[in-house]
Amino acid sequence: MTQADELERAILARAERLANEYRERARRSRDAILRDAAEKLRLREQREEAIARALGERTYRQQVQAEELRLQSHLDRVRWNLVRDVEQRLGERMEALREDEAAYLKTVRGFIQTAAAEIERERLTVQANAQDQRLLAAHWSEIEEALPEGKQAELADDPIDALAGVLVTSDDGRIRVDNTFEGRQARLRARLQQAILERLLPSGFDTGSIFGG
């Protein structure tokens, strides 16, 4: 298993742990929203009972459906905000992991090795943020020794805007492997969000029990 695979599994595992922390909060938010919606619907039904009789079942159902759509839209916003909150916490956890310099350097070195093997060019350029750039520069001879045979890499002078990780490109700039935190998170976003939602909302935000019947 490559270092890249290990980081992907680590990111997913952290997402799952964070999602579990938010699960109870999500359930409470859901219950409060549904209770509020149920009470509003009950009061609205009382006020509009006479109108519902006059307008008929078809008009009444249209109003109920509109209320359901409004509530569902609100629940969707709550769910999305929870997902984004967990994703933000992933970045905070990544910053904490960077404090273990030896482990982090090993991970980044693995990223560079993997990218060098994937890019079919002999000369490569490695880019990182300012802090990681200094770390890599201090250990560059080790990184060069770990490169696949026939590959050469140069550490770029200009830092990039990234939380962590490296961007490796061919010397002509035509081939690039984005192993920054942001790049890997973007590739994993669909799987991350699915994992978060499955643990935050195992039963979903279902309003059918309120509006059905």
KETIFI-159650 format. One record per residue: residue number from 0; residue in three letters; x, y, z of N, C-alpha, C in turn. Coordinates in Angstrom, 1 decimal, decimal comma, always signed. Last residue first. Example, Ala and Ser with C-alpha at 12.3 -4.5 7.8 and 13.67 -1.06 7.14 Angstrom:
% residues 2
   pos   code      n_x      n_y      n_z     ca_x     ca_y     ca_z      c_x      c_y      c_z
     1    Ser    +12,8     -2,2     +7,1    +13,7     -1,1     +7,1    +12,9     +0,0     +7,9
     0    Ala    +13,2     -5,7     +7,8    +12,3     -4,5     +7,8    +13,2     -3,3     +7,8
//
This chain:
% residues 213
   pos   code      n_x      n_y      n_z     ca_x     ca_y     ca_z      c_x      c_y      c_z
   212    Gly    -49,7    +10,8     +4,7    -51,0    +10,4     +5,2    -52,1    +10,8     +4,2
   211    Gly    -46,9    +13,0     +5,5    -47,6    +11,9     +4,8    -48,9    +11,7     +5,3
   210    Phe    -45,6    +14,9     +7,0    -46,5    +15,4     +5,9    -47,2    +14,3     +5,2
   209    Ile    -44,3    +13,4     +8,9    -45,0    +14,5     +9,3    -46,0    +14,9     +8,2
   208    Ser    -43,0    +11,3     +7,7    -43,9    +11,0     +8,8    -44,7    +12,2     +9,2
   207    Gly    -41,2    +12,6     +5,8    -42,4    +11,9     +5,4    -43,4    +11,6     +6,5
   206    Thr    -38,9    +13,8     +6,3    -40,1    +14,5     +6,8    -41,4    +13,8     +6,4
   205    Asp    -35,7    +12,7     +7,1    -37,0    +12,3     +6,5    -38,1    +13,0     +7,1
   204    Phe    -32,7    +13,0     +6,8    -33,7    +14,0     +7,3    -35,0    +13,7     +6,6
   203    Gly    -31,2     +9,7     +7,6    -31,6    +10,8     +6,7    -32,5    +11,8     +7,4
   202    Ser    -30,3     +7,8     +9,2    -31,7     +7,6     +8,7    -32,1     +8,7     +7,8
   201    Pro    -27,8     +8,7     +9,8    -27,9     +7,4     +9,3    -29,3     +7,1     +8,7
   200    Leu    -26,2    +11,4     +9,7    -27,7    +11,2     +9,5    -27,9     +9,8     +8,9
   199    Leu    -23,5    +11,1    +10,2    -24,3    +12,2    +10,8    -25,8    +11,9    +10,8
   198    Arg    -22,8     +8,9     +8,7    -22,6     +8,9    +10,1    -23,3    +10,0    +10,9
   197    Glu    -23,4     +9,6     +6,1    -23,9     +8,3     +6,6    -23,7     +8,2     +8,1
   196    Leu    -22,1    +12,1     +5,8    -23,6    +12,0     +5,9    -24,1    +10,7     +6,5
   195    Ile    -19,4    +11,2     +5,7    -19,9    +12,1     +6,8    -21,4    +12,0     +7,0
   194    Ala    -19,4     +9,6     +3,5    -19,0     +9,0     +4,8    -19,6     +9,9     +5,9
   193    Gln    -20,1    +11,5     +1,5    -20,9    +10,3     +1,7    -20,7     +9,7     +3,1
   192    Gln    -17,9    +13,2     +1,7    -19,2    +13,7     +2,1    -20,2    +12,6     +2,3
   191    Leu    -15,8    +11,5     +0,9    -15,8    +12,1     +2,2    -17,2    +12,5     +2,6
   190    Arg    -16,6    +10,9     -1,7    -16,5     +9,8     -0,8    -16,5    +10,4     +0,7
   189    Ala    -16,4    +13,5     -2,8    -17,7    +12,8     -2,9    -17,7    +11,7     -1,9
   188    Arg    -13,7    +14,3     -2,3    -14,8    +15,0     -1,7    -16,1    +14,2     -1,7
   187    Leu    -11,3    +13,3     -3,2    -12,0    +12,4     -2,3    -13,3    +13,0     -1,8
   186    Arg    -10,3    +15,4     -4,7    -10,5    +14,1     -5,4    -11,4    +13,2     -4,5
   185    Ala    -10,1    +17,3     -2,7    -11,0    +17,5     -3,9    -11,3    +16,2     -4,6
   184    Gln     -8,1    +16,2     -1,1     -9,5    +16,4     -0,6    -10,5    +16,6     -1,7
   183    Arg     -6,0    +16,5     -2,8     -6,4    +15,1     -2,5     -7,9    +15,2     -1,9
   182    Gly     -5,8    +19,3     -3,0     -6,0    +18,5     -4,2     -6,5    +17,1     -3,9
   181    Glu     -5,4    +20,0     -0,3     -6,6    +20,5     -1,0     -6,8    +19,7     -2,3
   180    Phe     -2,9    +18,8     +0,3     -4,1    +18,5     +1,0     -5,4    +18,8     +0,3
   179    Thr     -1,3    +17,9     -2,8     -1,5    +18,8     -1,7     -2,8    +18,3     -1,0
   178    Asn     -0,6    +16,4     -5,0     -0,7    +15,7     -3,8     -0,7    +16,7     -2,6
   177    Asp     -1,1    +16,5     -8,3     -1,5    +17,4     -7,1     -1,7    +16,5     -5,9
   176    Val     +1,0    +16,2    -10,8     +0,4    +15,3     -9,8     +0,2    +16,2     -8,5
   175    Arg     +1,2    +17,1    -14,2     +1,3    +17,5    -12,8     +0,5    +16,4    -11,9
   174    Ile     +2,7    +18,0    -17,2     +2,2    +16,9    -16,4     +2,3    +17,3    -14,9
   173    Arg     +3,7    +20,3    -18,3     +2,6    +19,7    -18,9     +1,9    +18,6    -18,1
   172    Gly     +6,1    +21,5    -17,3     +4,8    +21,9    -16,8     +3,6    +21,3    -17,4
   171    Asp     +8,5    +20,6    -18,0     +7,9    +21,5    -19,0     +6,5    +21,9    -18,5
   170    Asp     +9,2    +19,1    -15,9     +9,9    +20,3    -16,0     +9,3    +21,2    -17,1
   169    Ser     +6,1    +18,0    -14,2     +7,3    +17,8    -15,1     +7,9    +19,1    -15,4
   168    Thr     +5,4    +18,6    -10,7     +5,1    +18,8    -12,1     +6,4    +18,3    -12,9
   167    Val     +3,7    +18,2     -7,7     +4,9    +17,8     -8,5     +4,5    +17,9     -9,9
   166    Leu     +2,9    +19,7     -4,7     +2,5    +19,6     -6,1     +3,7    +19,3     -7,0
   165    Val     +2,4    +18,3     -1,4     +3,2    +18,9     -2,5     +2,5    +18,8     -3,8
   164    Gly     +1,2    +19,1     +2,0     +1,4    +18,3     +0,8     +2,3    +19,0     -0,2
   163    Ala     -1,0    +21,7     +3,1     +0,0    +20,7     +3,3     +0,2    +20,0     +2,0
   162    Leu     -2,4    +24,0     +2,3     -2,3    +23,7     +3,7     -1,2    +22,7     +4,0
   161    Ala     -1,1    +26,3     -0,1     -1,7    +25,0     +0,2     -1,5    +24,7     +1,7
   160    Asp     +0,2    +28,2     -2,4     -0,8    +28,4     -1,3     -1,5    +27,0     -1,1
   159    Ile     +3,7    +27,7     -2,7     +2,4    +27,7     -3,2     +1,4    +27,9     -2,0
   158    Pro     +6,9    +29,5     -3,0     +5,9    +28,6     -2,3     +4,6    +28,7     -2,9
   157    Asp     +9,6    +29,4     -5,2     +8,3    +30,1     -4,9     +7,4    +29,2     -4,2
   156    Asp    +11,6    +27,5     -5,8    +11,9    +28,6     -4,9    +10,6    +29,3     -4,4
   155    Ala    +11,1    +23,9     -6,0    +10,9    +25,3     -6,5    +11,1    +26,3     -5,4
   154    Leu    +13,5    +21,5     -6,1    +12,6    +22,1     -5,2    +12,4    +23,6     -5,6
   153    Glu    +13,7    +19,0     -8,5    +14,2    +20,3     -8,1    +13,1    +20,9     -7,2
   152    Ala    +14,7    +15,7     -9,3    +13,7    +16,6     -8,8    +14,4    +17,9     -8,3
   151    Gln    +15,1    +13,0    -11,6    +15,7    +14,1    -10,9    +14,6    +15,1    -10,5
   150    Lys    +15,3     +9,5    -12,2    +14,5    +10,7    -12,0    +15,3    +11,7    -11,2
   149    Gly    +16,7     +7,2    -12,3    +16,6     +8,0    -13,6    +15,8     +9,2    -13,4
   148    Glu    +14,9     +5,4     -9,9    +16,1     +5,5    -10,8    +15,8     +6,3    -12,0
   147    Pro    +12,9     +7,4     -7,7    +13,0     +6,3     -8,6    +14,3     +6,5     -9,5
   146    Leu    +14,3     +8,9     -4,8    +13,6     +9,0     -6,1    +13,8     +7,8     -6,9
   145    Ala    +15,8     +9,0     -2,5    +14,6     +8,1     -2,5    +13,8     +8,1     -3,8
   144    Glu    +17,7    +10,9     -2,9    +18,1     +9,5     -2,8    +16,9     +8,5     -3,0
   143    Glu    +16,1    +13,2     -2,6    +16,7    +12,8     -3,9    +17,1    +11,4     -4,0
   142    Ile    +15,5    +13,1     +0,1    +14,4    +13,0     -0,9    +15,0    +12,6     -2,3
   141    Glu    +18,0    +13,5     +1,2    +17,3    +12,3     +1,5    +16,2    +12,0     +0,4
   140    Ser    +18,5    +16,1     +0,3    +19,4    +15,0     -0,2    +18,7    +13,7     +0,1
   139    Trp    +16,5    +17,6     +1,6    +16,4    +17,4     +0,2    +17,3    +16,3     -0,3
   138    His    +15,9    +18,5     +4,1    +16,1    +17,0     +4,0    +16,1    +16,7     +2,5
   137    Ala    +15,6    +21,2     +4,0    +16,6    +20,7     +5,0    +16,8    +19,2     +4,9
   136    Ala    +13,7    +21,4     +2,1    +15,0    +21,9     +1,8    +16,0    +21,3     +2,7
   135    Leu    +11,4    +20,5     +3,5    +12,0    +19,7     +2,4    +13,4    +20,1     +2,1
   134    Leu    +11,1    +22,7     +5,3    +11,3    +21,3     +5,8    +11,9    +20,4     +4,7
   133    Arg    +10,7    +24,8     +3,6    +11,9    +24,8     +4,4    +12,2    +23,4     +5,0
   132    Gln     +8,3    +24,0     +2,5     +9,4    +24,2     +1,6    +10,7    +24,2     +2,4
   131    Asp     +6,5    +24,0     +4,6     +7,0    +22,7     +4,1     +8,2    +22,8     +3,2
   130    Gln     +6,3    +26,8     +4,8     +6,8    +26,0     +5,9     +7,3    +24,6     +5,4
   129    Ala     +5,3    +27,5     +2,2     +6,5    +28,1     +2,7     +7,1    +27,2     +3,8
   128    Asn     +4,1    +24,6     +0,3     +3,9    +25,9     +1,0     +5,2    +26,3     +1,7
   127    Ala     +5,7    +23,4     -2,7     +5,1    +23,2     -1,4     +4,9    +24,6     -0,8
   126    Gln     +6,8    +21,6     -5,6     +6,3    +22,8     -5,0     +5,6    +22,5     -3,7
   125    Val     +9,2    +20,2     -7,6     +8,4    +20,0     -6,5     +8,0    +21,3     -5,8
   124    Thr     +9,7    +19,1    -10,9     +9,7    +20,2    -10,0     +8,7    +20,0     -8,9
   123    Leu    +11,8    +16,8    -12,7    +10,6    +17,2    -12,1    +10,8    +18,4    -11,2
   122    Arg    +13,0    +14,9    -15,4    +13,2    +16,1    -14,5    +11,9    +16,6    -14,0
   121    Glu    +12,0    +12,8    -16,9    +13,1    +12,6    -16,0    +13,3    +13,7    -15,0
   120    Arg     +8,6    +11,7    -17,1     +9,6    +12,7    -17,4    +10,8    +12,4    -16,4
   119    Glu     +6,0    +10,6    -16,5     +6,9    +10,0    -17,5     +7,9    +11,1    -18,0
   118    Ile     +4,9    +10,3    -13,3     +5,2    +11,2    -14,3     +6,3    +10,7    -15,3
   117    Glu     +4,9     +8,2    -11,4     +3,7     +8,3    -12,3     +4,0     +9,3    -13,5
   116    Ala     +7,2     +8,5    -10,0     +7,0     +7,2    -10,7     +5,9     +7,3    -11,7
   115    Ala     +6,8    +10,9     -8,9     +7,9    +10,8     -9,7     +7,8     +9,5    -10,6
   114    Ala     +4,6    +10,4     -7,2     +4,4    +11,3     -8,3     +5,6    +11,1     -9,3
   113    Thr     +5,8     +8,7     -5,3     +4,7     +8,2     -6,1     +4,5     +9,1     -7,3
   112    Gln     +7,8    +10,5     -4,2     +8,2     +9,2     -4,9     +7,1     +8,7     -5,8
   111    Ile     +6,1    +12,4     -3,1     +7,1    +12,8     -4,2     +7,5    +11,5     -4,9
   110    Phe     +4,7    +11,0     -1,2     +4,0    +11,7     -2,2     +4,9    +12,0     -3,4
   109    Gly     +6,9    +10,2     +0,5     +6,1     +9,2     -0,3     +5,3     +9,8     -1,4
   108    Arg     +7,5    +12,7     +1,5     +8,5    +12,0     +0,7     +7,8    +10,9     -0,1
   107    Val     +5,2    +13,1     +3,0     +5,4    +13,9     +1,9     +6,5    +13,3     +0,9
   106    Thr     +5,6    +11,0     +5,0     +4,4    +11,0     +4,1     +4,6    +11,9     +2,9
   105    Lys     +8,0    +11,8     +6,2     +7,9    +10,5     +5,5     +6,7    +10,5     +4,6
   104    Leu     +7,2    +14,3     +7,3     +8,2    +14,2     +6,2     +8,2    +12,9     +5,5
   103    Tyr     +5,4    +13,3     +9,2     +4,9    +14,2     +8,1     +5,9    +14,1     +6,9
   102    Ala     +7,1    +12,0    +10,9     +6,0    +11,3    +10,3     +5,5    +12,0     +9,0
   101    Ala     +8,7    +14,2    +11,7     +9,3    +13,0    +11,1     +8,2    +12,2    +10,3
   100    Glu     +6,9    +16,1    +12,8     +7,7    +16,4    +11,7     +8,2    +15,1    +11,0
    99    Asp     +4,0    +16,5    +13,9     +4,9    +15,3    +14,0     +5,8    +15,4    +12,8
    98    Glu     +2,5    +18,6    +13,0     +3,4    +18,8    +14,1     +4,4    +17,7    +14,4
    97    Arg     +0,8    +17,8    +11,2     +2,0    +18,3    +10,7     +3,0    +18,6    +11,8
    96    Leu     -1,5    +17,2    +12,6     -0,6    +16,1    +12,2     +0,7    +16,6    +11,7
    95    Ala     -2,7    +19,7    +12,8     -2,1    +19,0    +14,0     -1,2    +17,9    +13,7
    94    Glu     -3,5    +20,1    +10,2     -2,5    +21,0    +10,8     -1,8    +20,4    +12,1
    93    Met     -5,4    +18,1    +10,1     -4,3    +18,0     +9,2     -3,1    +18,9     +9,8
    92    Arg     -7,4    +19,1    +11,8     -6,7    +17,9    +12,2     -5,4    +17,7    +11,4
    91    Glu     -8,2    +21,3    +10,3     -7,6    +21,6    +11,6     -6,8    +20,3    +12,0
    90    Gly     -9,3    +20,0     +8,1     -8,1    +20,9     +7,9     -7,4    +21,1     +9,2
    89    Leu    -11,4    +18,8     +9,4    -10,4    +18,0     +8,8     -9,1    +18,8     +8,6
    88    Arg    -13,1    +20,9    +10,0    -12,3    +20,3    +11,1    -11,2    +19,4    +10,6
    87    Gln    -14,2    +21,4     +7,5    -13,3    +22,4     +8,0    -12,4    +21,8     +9,2
    86    Glu    -15,8    +19,1     +7,3    -14,7    +19,3     +6,4    -13,7    +20,3     +6,9
    85    Val    -17,7    +19,7     +9,3    -16,8    +18,6     +9,5    -15,6    +18,7     +8,6
    84    Asp    -18,9    +21,9     +8,1    -18,2    +22,1     +9,4    -17,2    +21,0     +9,6
    83    Arg    -20,0    +20,8     +5,8    -18,9    +21,8     +5,7    -18,2    +22,0     +7,0
    82    Val    -22,0    +19,2     +7,1    -20,9    +18,6     +6,3    -19,7    +19,5     +6,1
    81    Leu    -23,6    +21,2     +8,2    -22,9    +20,2     +9,1    -21,7    +19,6     +8,3
    80    Asn    -24,5    +22,5     +6,0    -23,7    +23,2     +6,9    -22,9    +22,3     +7,8
    79    Trp    -26,1    +20,4     +4,9    -24,9    +20,9     +4,2    -23,9    +21,7     +5,1
    78    Arg    -28,1    +20,2     +6,8    -27,2    +19,1     +6,5    -25,9    +19,6     +5,9
    77    Val    -29,3    +22,8     +6,6    -28,7    +22,3     +7,9    -27,7    +21,2     +7,6
    76    Arg    -30,2    +22,6     +4,0    -29,2    +23,6     +4,3    -28,5    +23,3     +5,6
    75    Asp    -32,0    +20,6     +4,2    -30,9    +20,4     +3,3    -29,8    +21,4     +3,6
    74    Leu    -33,9    +21,8     +5,8    -33,2    +20,6     +6,3    -31,9    +20,4     +5,5
    73    His    -34,9    +23,7     +4,0    -34,2    +24,1     +5,3    -33,4    +23,0     +5,8
    72    Ser    -36,1    +22,0     +2,2    -35,0    +22,9     +1,7    -34,2    +23,4     +3,0
    71    Gln    -38,0    +20,9     +3,7    -36,9    +20,0     +3,2    -35,8    +20,9     +2,7
    70    Leu    -39,7    +23,1     +4,2    -39,0    +22,5     +5,3    -37,8    +21,6     +4,8
    69    Arg    -40,5    +23,5     +1,5    -39,9    +24,6     +2,3    -39,0    +24,0     +3,4
    68    Leu    -41,8    +21,1     +1,0    -40,7    +21,5     +0,2    -39,8    +22,6     +0,9
    67    Glu    -43,9    +21,3     +2,8    -42,9    +20,2     +2,9    -41,7    +20,6     +2,1
    66    Glu    -45,3    +23,4     +1,8    -44,7    +23,5     +3,1    -43,7    +22,5     +3,3
    65    Ala    -46,2    +22,4     -0,6    -45,3    +23,5     -0,6    -44,6    +23,7     +0,7
    64    Gln    -47,8    +20,3     +0,3    -46,6    +20,0     -0,4    -45,6    +21,1     -0,5
    63    Val    -49,8    +21,9     +1,5    -49,0    +21,0     +2,3    -47,7    +20,6     +1,6
    62    Gln    -50,9    +23,1     -0,9    -50,3    +23,9     +0,2    -49,4    +23,1     +1,1
    61    Gln    -51,8    +20,9     -2,2    -50,7    +21,7     -2,8    -50,0    +22,6     -1,8
    60    Arg    -53,8    +20,0     -0,6    -52,6    +19,2     -0,7    -51,4    +20,0     -1,3
    59    Tyr    -55,6    +22,0     -1,0    -55,0    +21,8     +0,3    -53,8    +21,0     +0,3
    58    Thr    -56,4    +21,7     -3,6    -55,7    +22,9     -3,2    -55,0    +22,7     -1,9
    57    Arg    -57,6    +19,1     -3,4    -56,5    +19,3     -4,3    -55,7    +20,6     -3,9
    56    Glu    -59,7    +19,3     -1,6    -58,6    +18,5     -1,3    -57,4    +18,8     -2,1
    55    Gly    -61,1    +22,6     -1,4    -61,1    +21,2     -1,8    -59,7    +20,6     -1,6
    54    Leu    -61,8    +25,2     -0,7    -60,9    +25,0     -1,9    -60,8    +23,5     -2,4
    53    Ala    -63,4    +24,7     +1,5    -63,9    +25,4     +0,3    -63,0    +25,2     -0,9
    52    Arg    -61,8    +23,3     +3,2    -63,1    +22,7     +2,8    -63,5    +23,4     +1,5
    51    Ala    -59,7    +25,1     +3,6    -59,4    +23,8     +2,9    -60,7    +23,2     +2,4
    50    Ile    -61,0    +27,1     +5,0    -60,5    +27,4     +3,6    -60,3    +26,1     +2,9
    49    Ala    -61,4    +25,8     +7,4    -62,5    +26,3     +6,7    -62,2    +26,5     +5,2
    48    Glu    -58,7    +25,3     +8,1    -59,6    +24,2     +8,0    -60,8    +24,6     +7,1
    47    Glu    -56,7    +27,1     +8,7    -57,1    +27,0     +7,3    -58,1    +25,9     +7,0
    46    Arg    -56,2    +27,0    +11,4    -56,6    +28,3    +10,8    -57,2    +28,1     +9,4
    45    Gln    -55,4    +24,3    +11,7    -56,6    +24,8    +12,4    -57,1    +26,1    +11,7
    44    Glu    -53,2    +24,2    +10,1    -54,3    +23,4     +9,8    -55,6    +23,9    +10,4
    43    Arg    -51,5    +25,8    +11,5    -51,9    +26,2    +10,2    -53,1    +25,5     +9,8
    42    Leu    -51,0    +24,3    +13,8    -51,7    +25,6    +13,9    -52,3    +26,1    +12,6
    41    Arg    -49,7    +22,1    +12,6    -50,9    +21,9    +13,3    -51,7    +23,2    +13,5
    40    Leu    -47,5    +23,4    +11,5    -48,4    +22,7    +10,6    -49,8    +22,5    +11,3
    39    Lys    -46,1    +24,2    +13,8    -46,6    +25,2    +12,8    -47,7    +24,6    +11,9
    38    Glu    -45,6    +21,6    +14,9    -46,5    +22,6    +15,6    -47,0    +23,7    +14,7
    37    Ala    -43,9    +20,5    +12,9    -45,2    +19,9    +13,3    -46,1    +20,8    +14,0
    36    Ala    -41,8    +22,3    +13,0    -42,6    +22,2    +11,8    -43,9    +21,6    +12,1
    35    Asp    -40,8    +21,8    +15,6    -41,3    +23,1    +15,2    -42,2    +23,1    +14,0
    34    Arg    -40,1    +19,1    +15,3    -41,1    +19,5    +16,3    -41,7    +20,9    +15,9
    33    Leu    -38,1    +19,3    +13,3    -39,4    +18,6    +13,0    -40,5    +18,9    +14,0
    32    Ile    -36,2    +20,8    +14,6    -36,8    +21,3    +13,4    -38,1    +20,7    +13,1
    31    Ala    -35,6    +19,1    +16,7    -36,1    +20,4    +17,0    -36,8    +21,0    +15,8
    30    Asp    -34,6    +16,9    +15,3    -35,8    +16,7    +16,2    -36,4    +18,1    +16,4
    29    Arg    -32,3    +18,0    +14,1    -33,4    +17,4    +13,3    -34,7    +17,4    +14,1
    28    Ser    -30,8    +18,6    +16,3    -31,2    +19,7    +15,3    -32,4    +19,2    +14,5
    27    Arg    -30,3    +16,1    +17,3    -31,0    +17,1    +18,1    -31,6    +18,2    +17,2
    26    Arg    -28,8    +15,0    +15,2    -30,1    +14,4    +15,6    -31,0    +15,4    +16,4
    25    Ala    -26,6    +16,6    +15,2    -27,5    +16,6    +14,0    -28,8    +16,0    +14,4
    24    Arg    -25,5    +15,9    +17,6    -25,9    +17,3    +17,4    -26,9    +17,4    +16,2
    23    Glu    -24,8    +13,3    +17,2    -25,8    +13,6    +18,2    -26,4    +15,0    +18,0
    22    Arg    -22,9    +13,6    +15,1    -24,1    +12,8    +14,9    -25,2    +13,2    +15,9
    21    Tyr    -20,5    +14,7    +15,5    -21,5    +15,6    +15,2    -22,9    +14,9    +15,0
    20    Glu    -18,9    +12,5    +16,0    -19,0    +13,5    +17,1    -20,2    +14,5    +16,8
    19    Asn    -19,0    +11,2    +13,6    -19,6    +10,6    +14,8    -19,8    +11,6    +15,9
    18    Ala    -17,5    +12,9    +12,1    -18,9    +12,8    +11,8    -19,6    +12,2    +13,0
    17    Leu    -14,9    +12,4    +13,1    -15,5    +13,7    +13,3    -17,0    +13,7    +13,1
    16    Arg    -14,6     +9,8    +12,2    -14,6    +10,1    +13,7    -15,2    +11,4    +13,9
    15    Glu    -14,7    +10,1     +9,5    -15,7     +9,2    +10,1    -15,8     +9,6    +11,6
    14    Ala    -12,5    +11,7     +9,0    -13,9    +12,2     +8,6    -14,9    +11,4     +9,4
    13    Arg    -10,5     +9,9     +9,7    -10,8    +11,1    +10,5    -12,1    +11,7    +10,2
    12    Ala    -10,8     +8,0     +7,7    -11,0     +7,6     +9,1    -11,3     +8,8    +10,0
    11    Leu    -10,2     +9,6     +5,4    -11,6     +9,0     +5,6    -11,8     +8,6     +7,0
    10    Ile     -7,5    +10,1     +6,0     -8,5    +11,2     +5,9     -9,9    +10,7     +6,1
     9    Ala     -6,5     +7,5     +6,0     -6,4     +8,3     +7,2     -7,4     +9,4     +7,2
     8    Arg     -6,9     +6,7     +3,4     -7,6     +6,0     +4,4     -7,6     +6,8     +5,7
     7    Glu     -5,2     +8,6     +2,2     -6,6     +8,6     +1,9     -7,4     +7,9     +2,9
     6    Leu     -2,7     +7,8     +3,3     -3,3     +9,1     +3,7     -4,8     +9,2     +3,4
     5    Glu     -2,4     +5,3     +2,1     -2,5     +5,4     +3,6     -3,1     +6,7     +4,0
     4    Asp     -2,2     +6,0     -0,6     -3,4     +5,2     -0,1     -3,6     +5,3     +1,4
     3    Ala     +0,2     +7,4     -0,4     -1,0     +8,1     -0,9     -2,2     +7,3     -0,4
     2    Gln     +2,0     +5,4     +0,3     +1,7     +6,4     +1,2     +0,5     +7,2     +0,9
     1    Thr     +0,6     +2,2     -0,9     +1,4     +3,4     -1,0     +1,1     +4,4     +0,1
     0    Met     +0,9     -1,2     +0,0     +0,0     +0,0     +0,0     +0,9     +1,2     +0,0
//
